[in-house]
Amino acid sequence: MFVIRHTDVEKVLSGREGSVIDVVADAYARFDAGAAAVPHSVFLRFPGDTSNRIIGLPAYIGGAGAAAGMKWVASFPGNLTAGMPRAHAVIVLNSLRTGRPEVLLEGSMISAWRTAASAALAARELTATAPDGVTFVGCGVINAEVLRFLVTIWPGLGRVMLYDTDPGRATAFAGRCRELLPRAQVEIAATRDDALAAHGLVSVATTATTPHMGLDACRPGAVVLHVSLRDLVVPAMLESINVVDDADHVSRENTSVHLAERESGGRDFIHASIGALLRGRVTLPRHSGRRVVFSPFGLGSLDIALASYVARIAQDLGLCVPVDDFFPAPGS
């Protein structure tokens, strides 16, 4: 058994944002081609607790560098007030020959980067031209990473608009923006509607558990990266062109997509999956003025693909920590 610590995951991933986007795009394409097995995630909730949860995401991804394993990720939003990250994660990779666990990785950075890379990839696919600016609703870790990957795709982003219910988080986020985009104009909006109206590309990543916002303030034709899944009210979903990672996965656990399916009685409002778009199997109905919403549930195959990528590089660099006595000795 090898253990890969957070600091070593960070050493592997730092500076490889472009490669991470490629890994995520390839994982989406393989899923769409039927070369992956992704059972529904398991949600562990606690009696009387509507905020905290731990999620298990098992997955297999085939093809070159095939891998199987599981991400176990906890989301405790109250951690933020204590100065701790909201999410903590580990990922285990199993041998495809024996099933024996082979690698245990600290997974918080992998989880955040695959989420952000998928959002940036969708932004690239769904926008007709390079945006001159972007709006972030929610100024936490995930949107900070989304910014990192958007800058990888569009290093010339000139303007950033921020909104958060906590002004302190918005101010701190503005500092990170100026580090990544020292020449960009960075502003903090007074209201959420002001932020939504500012740019044609919007990334929403909050800790909301129930829908709380519409898109009437957005520009016509805006692309909205609905990363946190439970922010948009049903009318906003039904009025938009909707792209998902997988309809079966995202339409559960009271996501905005799930609620829209319940209310409308079907999934006709979902127009495409990102994998099908990447593979050129479908095109979007580009009706004038309709907003495009990307709602990614977060396929476990992305985590496993990226964890496998990290593990291969970490082993080449000698960054894995061996734990030789983790399993019982042979014959014991």
C-alpha positions as CSV (number, residue, x, y, z in Angstrom):
1,M,0.0,0.0,0.0
2,F,1.2,3.5,-0.9
3,V,0.0,6.7,0.8
4,I,0.2,10.0,-1.1
5,R,-0.1,13.0,1.3
6,H,-1.7,16.3,0.5
7,T,1.6,18.1,0.1
8,D,2.7,15.5,-2.4
9,V,-0.5,15.7,-4.3
10,E,0.1,19.5,-4.5
11,K,3.6,19.0,-5.8
12,V,2.3,16.8,-8.6
13,L,-0.6,19.0,-9.6
14,S,1.0,22.4,-9.3
15,G,1.6,23.9,-12.8
16,R,-0.3,21.1,-14.5
17,E,-3.7,22.8,-14.9
18,G,-3.7,22.2,-18.6
19,S,-3.1,18.5,-18.2
20,V,-5.8,18.3,-15.6
21,I,-8.3,19.8,-18.0
22,D,-7.2,17.2,-20.6
23,V,-7.6,14.3,-18.0
24,V,-11.1,15.6,-17.2
25,A,-12.1,16.0,-20.8
26,D,-10.9,12.4,-21.6
27,A,-12.8,11.0,-18.6
28,Y,-16.0,12.7,-19.8
29,A,-15.5,11.3,-23.3
30,R,-14.9,7.8,-22.0
31,F,-18.0,8.0,-19.8
32,D,-20.1,9.0,-22.8
33,A,-18.5,6.2,-24.9
34,G,-19.6,3.6,-22.3
35,A,-16.0,2.9,-21.1
36,A,-16.7,3.8,-17.5
37,A,-18.8,2.3,-14.7
38,V,-20.2,5.0,-12.3
39,P,-22.8,3.7,-9.8
40,H,-24.9,6.3,-8.0
41,S,-23.1,8.1,-5.2
42,V,-24.0,7.1,-1.6
43,F,-25.0,9.9,0.7
44,L,-24.4,9.4,4.4
45,R,-26.6,11.9,6.4
46,F,-27.1,12.2,10.1
47,P,-30.5,12.2,11.9
48,G,-31.7,15.8,12.5
49,D,-28.8,17.3,10.6
50,T,-29.7,18.9,7.3
51,S,-26.3,20.5,6.6
52,N,-23.6,17.9,7.0
53,R,-23.0,14.8,4.8
54,I,-20.4,12.3,3.7
55,I,-20.5,11.0,0.2
56,G,-19.0,7.9,-1.3
57,L,-18.3,8.0,-5.1
58,P,-17.2,4.6,-6.5
59,A,-16.1,4.4,-10.1
60,Y,-14.2,2.5,-12.8
61,I,-12.7,4.1,-15.9
62,G,-11.5,1.9,-18.7
63,G,-9.1,2.3,-21.6
64,A,-5.5,3.2,-21.4
65,G,-4.5,3.6,-17.7
66,A,-7.7,2.0,-16.5
67,A,-8.4,2.5,-12.8
68,A,-11.0,1.7,-10.2
69,G,-11.6,3.1,-6.7
70,M,-13.7,5.3,-4.6
71,K,-13.7,8.9,-3.2
72,W,-15.0,9.4,0.3
73,V,-15.7,13.1,0.8
74,A,-17.2,14.9,3.8
75,S,-19.0,18.3,3.4
76,F,-19.4,20.2,6.7
77,P,-20.3,23.8,5.8
78,G,-20.0,24.9,9.5
79,N,-16.2,24.3,9.2
80,L,-16.0,27.6,7.4
81,T,-16.8,29.6,10.5
82,A,-14.1,27.8,12.4
83,G,-11.5,28.6,9.8
84,M,-11.4,25.1,8.4
85,P,-12.1,23.8,4.9
86,R,-15.7,22.8,4.2
87,A,-14.7,19.5,2.5
88,H,-12.3,16.8,3.4
89,A,-11.6,13.8,1.2
90,V,-9.6,10.6,0.7
91,I,-9.4,8.5,-2.5
92,V,-8.5,4.8,-2.7
93,L,-7.4,3.1,-5.9
94,N,-7.7,-0.7,-6.2
95,S,-5.8,-3.2,-8.2
96,L,-7.7,-4.3,-11.3
97,R,-6.0,-7.7,-11.0
98,T,-6.7,-8.6,-7.4
99,G,-9.0,-5.9,-6.1
100,R,-6.6,-5.1,-3.3
101,P,-6.3,-1.4,-2.3
102,E,-3.0,-0.1,-3.7
103,V,-2.9,3.6,-3.2
104,L,-4.6,6.0,-0.6
105,L,-4.5,9.6,-1.6
106,E,-5.5,12.7,0.3
107,G,-8.3,13.9,-1.9
108,S,-9.3,17.4,-1.2
109,M,-7.2,19.0,-3.9
110,I,-8.0,16.3,-6.4
111,S,-11.7,16.8,-5.7
112,A,-11.5,20.6,-6.0
113,W,-9.4,20.6,-9.1
114,R,-11.5,18.1,-11.0
115,T,-14.6,20.1,-10.1
116,A,-13.0,23.4,-11.2
117,A,-11.5,21.9,-14.3
118,S,-14.9,20.4,-15.4
119,A,-16.5,23.9,-15.0
120,A,-13.8,25.6,-17.0
121,L,-14.0,22.9,-19.7
122,A,-17.7,23.5,-19.9
123,A,-17.2,27.2,-20.1
124,R,-14.8,26.7,-23.0
125,E,-17.3,24.4,-24.8
126,L,-20.4,26.5,-24.2
127,T,-19.1,30.0,-24.9
128,A,-19.0,31.2,-28.5
129,T,-16.1,33.6,-28.0
130,A,-13.6,34.2,-25.2
131,P,-15.2,36.2,-22.5
132,D,-13.7,39.5,-21.4
133,G,-14.9,39.0,-17.8
134,V,-16.4,36.6,-15.4
135,T,-18.7,36.8,-12.3
136,F,-18.3,34.6,-9.3
137,V,-21.3,34.1,-6.9
138,G,-19.8,32.5,-3.8
139,C,-16.2,33.3,-2.9
140,G,-15.0,30.0,-1.4
141,V,-12.4,27.4,-2.4
142,I,-14.2,25.9,-5.4
143,N,-14.7,29.2,-7.2
144,A,-11.1,30.2,-6.4
145,E,-10.1,27.0,-8.3
146,V,-12.6,27.7,-11.1
147,L,-10.9,31.0,-11.6
148,R,-7.5,29.3,-11.7
149,F,-8.7,27.0,-14.5
150,L,-10.5,29.8,-16.4
151,V,-7.2,31.7,-16.4
152,T,-5.5,28.6,-17.8
153,I,-8.0,28.6,-20.7
154,W,-8.2,32.4,-21.1
155,P,-5.2,34.1,-19.6
156,G,-6.4,37.5,-20.9
157,L,-9.5,37.7,-18.7
158,G,-9.7,41.4,-18.0
159,R,-12.5,41.8,-15.5
160,V,-13.8,39.9,-12.5
161,M,-17.0,40.6,-10.5
162,L,-17.5,39.0,-7.1
163,Y,-20.5,38.5,-4.8
164,D,-20.7,36.7,-1.4
165,T,-23.0,37.1,1.5
166,D,-19.9,37.4,3.6
167,P,-18.1,40.6,2.6
168,G,-14.9,39.3,4.2
169,R,-14.8,36.3,2.0
170,A,-15.3,38.5,-1.1
171,T,-12.4,40.7,0.0
172,A,-10.1,37.8,0.5
173,F,-11.2,36.3,-2.8
174,A,-10.4,39.6,-4.5
175,G,-6.8,39.3,-3.3
176,R,-6.5,35.9,-4.9
177,C,-7.9,37.2,-8.1
178,R,-5.3,39.9,-8.2
179,E,-2.5,37.4,-7.7
180,L,-3.7,35.3,-10.7
181,L,-4.7,38.3,-12.9
182,P,-2.6,41.3,-11.7
183,R,-3.8,43.4,-14.6
184,A,-7.5,42.6,-14.3
185,Q,-10.2,44.9,-12.9
186,V,-11.6,43.2,-9.8
187,E,-14.8,44.5,-8.3
188,I,-17.1,43.4,-5.4
189,A,-20.8,43.8,-6.2
190,A,-23.2,45.4,-3.8
191,T,-26.0,43.0,-4.7
192,R,-26.2,39.5,-6.3
193,D,-28.2,40.9,-9.2
194,D,-25.5,43.5,-9.9
195,A,-23.0,40.6,-10.0
196,L,-25.2,38.5,-12.3
197,A,-25.7,41.4,-14.7
198,A,-22.0,42.2,-15.0
199,H,-20.7,39.5,-17.3
200,G,-21.9,36.8,-19.7
201,L,-20.0,34.1,-17.9
202,V,-21.1,33.3,-14.3
203,S,-19.8,30.7,-11.9
204,V,-22.0,29.8,-8.9
205,A,-20.5,27.8,-6.1
206,T,-22.1,28.3,-2.7
207,T,-23.0,26.2,0.3
208,A,-26.8,26.5,-0.3
209,T,-28.9,23.5,0.3
210,T,-32.1,24.8,-1.2
211,P,-32.7,27.0,-4.3
212,H,-32.5,30.7,-3.6
213,M,-31.8,32.6,-6.9
214,G,-33.2,33.1,-10.4
215,L,-31.4,34.3,-13.5
216,D,-33.5,37.2,-14.6
217,A,-30.6,39.6,-13.9
218,C,-28.2,37.7,-16.1
219,R,-27.4,38.9,-19.6
220,P,-29.3,37.3,-22.5
221,G,-27.4,34.2,-23.6
222,A,-25.2,34.1,-20.5
223,V,-23.4,30.9,-19.6
224,V,-23.9,29.9,-16.0
225,L,-21.7,27.3,-14.3
226,H,-24.1,26.0,-11.7
227,V,-21.3,24.2,-9.8
228,S,-23.0,23.9,-6.4
229,L,-26.2,22.4,-8.0
230,R,-28.8,23.7,-5.5
231,D,-28.9,27.4,-6.1
232,L,-31.2,27.9,-9.0
233,V,-35.0,28.0,-8.7
234,V,-37.1,25.7,-10.9
235,P,-38.3,28.5,-13.3
236,A,-34.7,29.5,-14.0
237,M,-33.9,25.9,-14.9
238,L,-36.9,25.3,-17.1
239,E,-36.3,28.6,-19.0
240,S,-32.6,27.7,-19.8
241,I,-30.7,25.5,-22.1
242,N,-29.4,22.8,-19.7
243,V,-26.2,20.8,-20.0
244,V,-25.3,18.2,-17.4
245,D,-22.6,15.6,-16.8
246,D,-25.2,12.8,-16.6
247,A,-28.9,13.2,-16.3
248,D,-29.4,10.1,-14.1
249,H,-26.7,11.3,-11.6
250,V,-27.6,14.9,-11.4
251,S,-31.4,14.4,-11.1
252,R,-31.4,13.3,-7.5
253,E,-30.7,14.5,-3.9
254,N,-32.9,17.6,-4.4
255,T,-30.6,19.3,-6.8
256,S,-32.2,22.1,-8.9
257,V,-32.2,19.7,-11.8
258,H,-34.0,17.1,-9.7
259,L,-36.6,19.6,-8.5
260,A,-37.2,20.8,-12.1
261,E,-37.8,17.2,-13.2
262,R,-40.3,16.7,-10.5
263,E,-42.2,19.9,-11.3
264,S,-42.1,19.5,-15.1
265,G,-42.7,15.7,-15.1
266,G,-39.8,14.9,-17.2
267,R,-36.3,15.7,-18.5
268,D,-37.1,17.5,-21.7
269,F,-35.5,20.7,-20.3
270,I,-32.1,18.8,-20.3
271,H,-30.6,19.3,-23.7
272,A,-27.2,17.6,-23.6
273,S,-24.4,16.0,-21.6
274,I,-21.0,17.5,-21.7
275,G,-19.5,14.2,-22.8
276,A,-21.8,14.1,-25.8
277,L,-20.9,17.7,-26.7
278,L,-17.2,16.9,-26.4
279,R,-17.5,13.9,-28.7
280,G,-19.6,15.9,-31.2
281,R,-22.6,13.6,-30.9
282,V,-25.0,16.5,-30.2
283,T,-25.3,20.2,-30.6
284,L,-27.1,22.8,-28.5
285,P,-30.3,24.6,-29.6
286,R,-28.8,28.1,-29.7
287,H,-32.0,30.1,-29.3
288,S,-31.4,33.8,-29.1
289,G,-31.3,35.1,-25.6
290,R,-31.7,31.8,-23.8
291,R,-29.2,31.3,-21.0
292,V,-27.1,28.1,-20.9
293,V,-26.7,26.4,-17.5
294,F,-24.1,23.7,-16.8
295,S,-25.0,21.6,-13.7
296,P,-22.3,18.9,-13.0
297,F,-23.2,16.4,-10.3
298,G,-19.6,15.3,-10.1
299,L,-18.9,11.9,-11.6
300,G,-16.7,9.6,-9.6
301,S,-14.9,8.6,-12.8
302,L,-13.3,12.1,-12.9
303,D,-11.9,11.6,-9.4
304,I,-10.5,8.2,-10.2
305,A,-9.0,9.3,-13.5
306,L,-7.3,12.3,-11.9
307,A,-6.2,10.3,-8.8
308,S,-4.7,7.7,-11.1
309,Y,-2.9,10.4,-13.0
310,V,-1.5,11.8,-9.7
311,A,-0.5,8.4,-8.5
312,R,1.5,7.6,-11.6
313,I,3.5,10.8,-11.5
314,A,3.9,10.6,-7.7
315,Q,5.4,7.1,-8.1
316,D,7.8,8.3,-10.8
317,L,8.9,11.2,-8.6
318,G,9.3,9.0,-5.5
319,L,6.6,10.9,-3.6
320,C,4.6,7.8,-2.4
321,V,4.9,6.7,1.2
322,P,5.0,2.9,1.4
323,V,3.2,1.2,4.3
324,D,4.5,-2.3,4.0
325,D,2.6,-3.8,7.0
326,F,-0.8,-2.3,6.2
327,F,-2.2,-5.7,5.1
328,P,-2.0,-9.0,7.0
329,A,1.1,-11.0,6.3
330,P,0.7,-13.8,3.7
331,G,-0.7,-16.9,5.4
332,S,-1.8,-15.1,8.6
